[in-house]
Every structure is written in C-alpha cells, then in structure tokens.
Amino acid sequence: MIEGNPRDKIIGELSKTSSVLRDVLNESFDNVHVDDKKILRK
C-alpha cells in the first residue's frame, strides 16, 4: 500500500465549465473550440 500525506488531494471537483460540458455534450461531438487559455489548459 502506498503511504499518503494527510494533506494530499485524493479526489477533486471539476470546474463549472468542465461540469457543464460533461453534462451537455455526448458522443456525437468531435471537438470543442475554446477561446480562453485557462480553460484550454484543462
């Protein structure tokens, strides 16, 4: 078993943008265009 630090992040929440995209888009989408570099990096 791998030891962890009590402050290590185990699970994180998606940003609001990522949550909306996950919930709205389906398999028919081939790509998404973004115009915000912060969102693009995610």
PyMOL commands that place a pseudoatom at each C-alpha (Angstrom):
pseudoatom trace, name=CA, resn=MET, resi=1, chain=A, elem=C, hetatm=0, pos=[0.000, 0.000, 0.000]
pseudoatom trace, name=CA, resn=ILE, resi=2, chain=A, elem=C, hetatm=0, pos=[1.243, 3.493, -0.835]
pseudoatom trace, name=CA, resn=GLU, resi=3, chain=A, elem=C, hetatm=0, pos=[1.565, 5.856, 2.091]
pseudoatom trace, name=CA, resn=GLY, resi=4, chain=A, elem=C, hetatm=0, pos=[-0.082, 9.267, 1.723]
pseudoatom trace, name=CA, resn=ASN, resi=5, chain=A, elem=C, hetatm=0, pos=[0.310, 12.607, 3.355]
pseudoatom trace, name=CA, resn=PRO, resi=6, chain=A, elem=C, hetatm=0, pos=[-2.877, 13.737, 5.174]
pseudoatom trace, name=CA, resn=ARG, resi=7, chain=A, elem=C, hetatm=0, pos=[-2.809, 16.897, 3.055]
pseudoatom trace, name=CA, resn=ASP, resi=8, chain=A, elem=C, hetatm=0, pos=[-2.607, 15.051, -0.291]
pseudoatom trace, name=CA, resn=LYS, resi=9, chain=A, elem=C, hetatm=0, pos=[-5.531, 15.667, -2.636]
pseudoatom trace, name=CA, resn=ILE, resi=10, chain=A, elem=C, hetatm=0, pos=[-7.238, 12.358, -3.374]
pseudoatom trace, name=CA, resn=ILE, resi=11, chain=A, elem=C, hetatm=0, pos=[-10.193, 13.478, -5.454]
pseudoatom trace, name=CA, resn=GLY, resi=12, chain=A, elem=C, hetatm=0, pos=[-11.039, 16.862, -6.937]
pseudoatom trace, name=CA, resn=GLU, resi=13, chain=A, elem=C, hetatm=0, pos=[-14.088, 18.602, -8.266]
pseudoatom trace, name=CA, resn=LEU, resi=14, chain=A, elem=C, hetatm=0, pos=[-14.469, 19.646, -11.892]
pseudoatom trace, name=CA, resn=SER, resi=15, chain=A, elem=C, hetatm=0, pos=[-14.715, 23.319, -12.666]
pseudoatom trace, name=CA, resn=LYS, resi=16, chain=A, elem=C, hetatm=0, pos=[-18.176, 24.645, -13.517]
pseudoatom trace, name=CA, resn=THR, resi=17, chain=A, elem=C, hetatm=0, pos=[-17.216, 24.837, -17.199]
pseudoatom trace, name=CA, resn=SER, resi=18, chain=A, elem=C, hetatm=0, pos=[-15.989, 21.241, -17.275]
pseudoatom trace, name=CA, resn=SER, resi=19, chain=A, elem=C, hetatm=0, pos=[-19.113, 20.047, -15.436]
pseudoatom trace, name=CA, resn=VAL, resi=20, chain=A, elem=C, hetatm=0, pos=[-21.440, 21.743, -17.918]
pseudoatom trace, name=CA, resn=LEU, resi=21, chain=A, elem=C, hetatm=0, pos=[-19.512, 20.379, -20.909]
pseudoatom trace, name=CA, resn=ARG, resi=22, chain=A, elem=C, hetatm=0, pos=[-19.535, 16.881, -19.420]
pseudoatom trace, name=CA, resn=ASP, resi=23, chain=A, elem=C, hetatm=0, pos=[-23.289, 17.015, -18.786]
pseudoatom trace, name=CA, resn=VAL, resi=24, chain=A, elem=C, hetatm=0, pos=[-24.351, 18.632, -22.083]
pseudoatom trace, name=CA, resn=LEU, resi=25, chain=A, elem=C, hetatm=0, pos=[-22.092, 17.022, -24.674]
pseudoatom trace, name=CA, resn=ASN, resi=26, chain=A, elem=C, hetatm=0, pos=[-22.494, 13.475, -25.914]
pseudoatom trace, name=CA, resn=GLU, resi=27, chain=A, elem=C, hetatm=0, pos=[-20.723, 11.053, -28.253]
pseudoatom trace, name=CA, resn=SER, resi=28, chain=A, elem=C, hetatm=0, pos=[-21.814, 12.974, -31.370]
pseudoatom trace, name=CA, resn=PHE, resi=29, chain=A, elem=C, hetatm=0, pos=[-19.387, 15.828, -30.624]
pseudoatom trace, name=CA, resn=ASP, resi=30, chain=A, elem=C, hetatm=0, pos=[-15.979, 15.526, -32.283]
pseudoatom trace, name=CA, resn=ASN, resi=31, chain=A, elem=C, hetatm=0, pos=[-14.343, 18.590, -30.701]
pseudoatom trace, name=CA, resn=VAL, resi=32, chain=A, elem=C, hetatm=0, pos=[-14.943, 21.749, -28.714]
pseudoatom trace, name=CA, resn=HIS, resi=33, chain=A, elem=C, hetatm=0, pos=[-13.482, 25.163, -29.526]
pseudoatom trace, name=CA, resn=VAL, resi=34, chain=A, elem=C, hetatm=0, pos=[-12.490, 27.433, -26.633]
pseudoatom trace, name=CA, resn=ASP, resi=35, chain=A, elem=C, hetatm=0, pos=[-11.222, 30.989, -26.627]
pseudoatom trace, name=CA, resn=ASP, resi=36, chain=A, elem=C, hetatm=0, pos=[-9.866, 31.055, -23.076]
pseudoatom trace, name=CA, resn=LYS, resi=37, chain=A, elem=C, hetatm=0, pos=[-6.308, 29.808, -22.459]
pseudoatom trace, name=CA, resn=LYS, resi=38, chain=A, elem=C, hetatm=0, pos=[-7.099, 28.886, -18.821]
pseudoatom trace, name=CA, resn=ILE, resi=39, chain=A, elem=C, hetatm=0, pos=[-9.905, 26.583, -19.905]
pseudoatom trace, name=CA, resn=LEU, resi=40, chain=A, elem=C, hetatm=0, pos=[-7.845, 25.210, -22.792]
pseudoatom trace, name=CA, resn=ARG, resi=41, chain=A, elem=C, hetatm=0, pos=[-5.115, 24.014, -20.398]
pseudoatom trace, name=CA, resn=LYS, resi=42, chain=A, elem=C, hetatm=0, pos=[-7.659, 21.888, -18.508]
for i in range(1, 42): cmd.bond("trace and resi %d" % i, "trace and resi %d" % (i + 1))
show_as sticks, trace
zoom trace
